[in-house]
Amino acid sequence: PGQSETSAGQKAPSAMPLPLLPPAEQCCCVCPLLQGVQIISCYTVIVGTLSMLTLLMGGFVEKPSQSETLQGIVIVETAFRSLAFFAGMKGLMGILFRDPRRLRLLMLYHIADMLLYFVAFAVREGGACRELANLQSLRRASHDLTCGNVRAALLLELAVLESLFAYFVYVIWSLVVRMEAGEFGSEDAELDERPAPWIVVGAGDAQTLLHENRSR
């Protein structure tokens, strides 16, 4: 038999499929992935906290220039972003315990937030001319502004924010991929990049942290 044939009972190793986009090695070209995702998680917690306070304290301001549909979109956005508190805390716990499952929840939240923002953009873009006319009738906007100017500003805002949050998703995904590959498997490695141990959310995570401390 030729040397190219494999021995009986043995299988040729299957090649691992490579991702279309290679995972990042750093965040913003200067920050380690762990620290970058930690910053993203902290930002997400702050957004969730502010959204929850807005809901609890009734911080919505009625704007006569806005349609009822647009006001409803604002309420839905605020209610959804109150979940950012829990998503951000899950991200911090994922970094603490090197758990990619928790980090995936943070990534899924940002993907859903991007989709929601795109829907909100479509509503704002459709009602931009009417809202501008209402603002001009109330003398709260300059008559030099045109509907095209407002729509261009909304489109620019969409491009900037969607690009930023798409990069957030990419950085989180990169850390998940590298964790699952075993690059951050040791809890003793890179101790300086670990968040403070008091970052806990929910009874389940608190019990996990207590169990981890007792087992050491």
C-alpha positions in Angstrom: 0.0 0.0 0.0 1.1 3.6 -0.7 2.4 5.8 2.1 -0.4 8.3 1.5 -3.0 5.9 2.8 -4.0 6.2 6.5 -3.7 3.2 8.8 -6.9 1.2 9.6 -9.1 2.6 12.2 -7.5 6.1 12.0 -9.2 9.1 10.6 -7.4 12.0 8.9 -7.7 15.1 11.1 -10.3 17.5 9.8 -9.3 21.1 9.2 -10.9 23.7 11.4 -13.0 26.1 9.4 -11.5 29.6 9.5 -13.8 32.5 10.2 -14.4 35.0 7.4 -13.2 37.8 9.6 -10.2 37.1 11.8 -10.7 37.9 15.5 -9.0 41.1 16.7 -5.9 40.9 18.9 -6.5 44.3 20.5 -9.2 46.9 21.0 -8.7 50.2 19.1 -5.1 49.0 18.2 -3.8 49.9 21.7 -6.0 48.3 24.3 -5.9 44.5 25.2 -9.1 42.7 24.4 -10.0 42.0 28.0 -9.7 45.7 29.0 -11.6 46.8 25.8 -14.5 44.5 26.5 -14.4 45.6 30.2 -14.8 49.2 29.1 -17.6 48.3 26.7 -19.4 46.4 29.6 -19.0 49.4 31.9 -20.4 51.7 29.3 -23.4 49.3 28.8 -24.1 49.2 32.5 -24.1 53.0 32.6 -26.6 53.2 29.7 -28.8 50.6 31.4 -28.7 52.5 34.7 -29.7 55.8 33.1 -32.5 54.2 31.1 -33.9 52.5 34.2 -33.8 55.8 36.1 -35.6 57.5 33.2 -38.4 54.8 33.3 -38.7 54.8 37.1 -38.7 58.6 37.4 -40.9 59.3 34.4 -38.2 61.4 32.7 -40.0 61.6 29.4 -40.5 65.1 28.1 -43.5 65.6 25.8 -42.5 67.3 22.6 -45.4 68.8 20.6 -43.3 68.6 17.4 -43.0 64.8 17.6 -45.7 62.4 16.3 -47.2 59.8 18.6 -45.4 57.1 16.7 -42.0 58.7 17.3 -42.8 59.2 21.0 -43.7 55.6 21.3 -40.4 54.6 19.6 -38.5 56.7 22.2 -40.3 54.9 25.1 -39.6 51.5 23.5 -35.9 52.4 23.1 -35.6 53.5 26.7 -37.4 50.3 28.0 -35.1 48.1 25.9 -31.9 49.9 26.9 -32.8 49.4 30.6 -31.8 45.7 29.9 -28.3 47.1 29.1 -27.6 47.1 32.9 -28.0 43.3 33.1 -26.2 42.7 29.7 -23.3 44.8 30.9 -23.0 43.1 34.2 -23.1 39.7 32.5 -20.2 40.9 30.3 -18.2 41.9 33.4 -18.9 38.5 35.0 -17.9 36.8 31.8 -14.5 38.6 32.0 -14.1 37.7 35.7 -14.8 34.0 35.2 -13.5 33.8 31.6 -17.0 32.6 30.6 -17.7 33.2 26.9 -21.4 32.3 27.4 -22.0 35.5 29.4 -20.0 37.5 26.9 -22.3 36.2 24.2 -25.3 37.7 26.0 -23.5 41.1 25.9 -22.8 40.7 22.2 -26.4 39.7 21.5 -27.7 42.7 23.3 -25.6 45.1 21.2 -26.7 43.3 18.0 -30.4 43.8 19.1 -29.7 47.4 20.0 -28.3 48.0 16.5 -31.4 46.6 14.9 -33.7 48.6 17.2 -31.8 51.8 16.4 -32.2 51.1 12.7 -35.9 50.8 13.1 -36.0 54.0 15.1 -34.0 55.7 12.3 -36.5 54.6 9.7 -39.3 56.2 11.8 -37.4 59.4 12.4 -36.4 59.6 8.7 -40.0 59.2 7.6 -41.3 61.9 9.9 -38.3 64.3 9.6 -40.1 66.8 7.3 -43.2 66.9 9.5 -41.3 67.4 12.7 -39.2 70.1 11.1 -42.3 71.9 9.9 -43.8 71.7 13.4 -40.6 73.0 15.0 -40.5 75.9 12.6 -44.1 76.8 13.3 -43.3 76.8 17.0 -40.2 79.0 16.2 -37.9 76.4 17.7 -35.9 75.8 14.5 -34.4 78.0 11.9 -36.3 78.5 8.7 -33.0 78.1 6.8 -33.1 74.4 7.6 -34.5 72.1 5.0 -35.9 68.6 5.1 -32.9 67.4 3.2 -30.5 68.8 5.8 -32.4 67.1 8.6 -32.4 63.7 6.8 -28.7 64.0 6.0 -27.9 64.7 9.7 -30.0 61.7 10.7 -28.2 59.5 8.1 -24.8 60.7 9.4 -25.8 59.9 13.0 -26.9 56.4 11.9 -23.7 55.7 10.1 -21.5 56.9 13.0 -23.4 55.0 15.8 -24.0 51.8 13.8 -20.3 51.7 12.9 -19.3 52.2 16.6 -21.6 49.5 17.9 -20.7 47.2 15.1 -17.1 47.5 16.3 -18.3 46.8 19.8 -19.8 43.6 18.6 -16.6 42.7 16.7 -14.4 43.2 19.7 -16.7 41.2 22.0 -16.9 38.4 19.4 -13.1 38.4 19.1 -12.8 37.9 22.8 -15.4 35.1 22.8 -13.6 33.3 19.9 -10.2 33.6 21.7 -11.6 32.4 25.0 -13.2 29.4 23.4 -9.8 28.6 21.8 -8.2 28.5 25.2 -6.2 31.7 25.0 -7.7 33.1 28.2 -8.4 29.9 30.0 -6.2 30.4 33.0 -7.6 32.6 35.8 -4.1 33.3 37.0 -3.1 34.9 33.7 -3.3 38.6 33.2 -4.5 39.4 36.7 -4.0 43.0 36.1 -6.8 43.0 33.5 -9.4 41.4 35.7 -12.2 43.5 37.1 -12.8 44.0 40.7 -14.4 40.9 42.4 -17.3 42.9 43.8 -18.9 43.2 40.4 -21.8 40.8 40.8 -25.3 40.7 39.4 -28.1 38.4 40.4 -28.2 35.7 43.1 -26.9 33.1 40.7 -23.7 35.0 39.9 -23.3 35.9 43.6 -23.4 32.2 44.6 -20.9 31.4 41.8 -18.5 34.0 43.0 -18.8 32.7 46.6 -18.2 29.1 45.4 -15.1 30.2 43.4 -13.6 32.0 46.4 -14.2 29.0 48.8 -12.6 26.6 46.3 -9.4 28.5 46.2 
